[in-house]
Amino acid sequence: MENVIYLTEQDYKRLIELVQQQRQGPGMQANIAKLGEELKRAKRVASDEIPAEVVTMNSSVLLRDMKSGNEMEITLVYPKDADVNARKISILAPVGTAIIGCKAGDEVEWPVPSGTINYKIEKVTFQPEASGNFAL
């Protein structure tokens, strides 16, 4: 059984809208379907009740590649804010969909052309809700 993922009510509403908008458009269908599946299994909680170690939208996360041991820090953003050079990764990217709602210590995997990548969420280095910002 898959781990439960946690989403704030606000993230959930925004992500449902995003999925519905994207379903109308071309391309990205597999990622939209995957995000839709993640949303279905998410446990929704109030923004002020989400644990600080859970990855929410606009969180910064330290990931460690389980194979190479390399670490990278990314920020999970909505598609309009994505900027690979600034390590702002869209929720629609496979890694974005994989980590949303997970928590520090969880291991995630996602398919890439060369196989599957496994990452461990080392820590959530910034979470808007934990810092009292419920509007992000």
C-alpha angles and dihedrals in degrees: 000000000000121000118262112254124210127221132178114242089244095051089046093053093046093046093048088053090048092051091049092049094046094048088065093053132073125266130003089077096138092051092046090050091049092049089049089054091050091051091052093057096041122115107222121219135174115271092244091052101050112115113249092236093060119101109240129171112294091020120139114225135190110220127189121204104232092211103044100023090229116147129212133178119219136174117224111226143165114269094258090059097045116128116164093195090057090044091245103147123197120240084233093062111096092246091049093053090044096055104037110114094007122118140224109290095030120123119220133187134194136178122257128177091265096048131280130334119212120202133178118216099232095183146330101246094186132014119177094215093051089055091050096256106130095163099069 
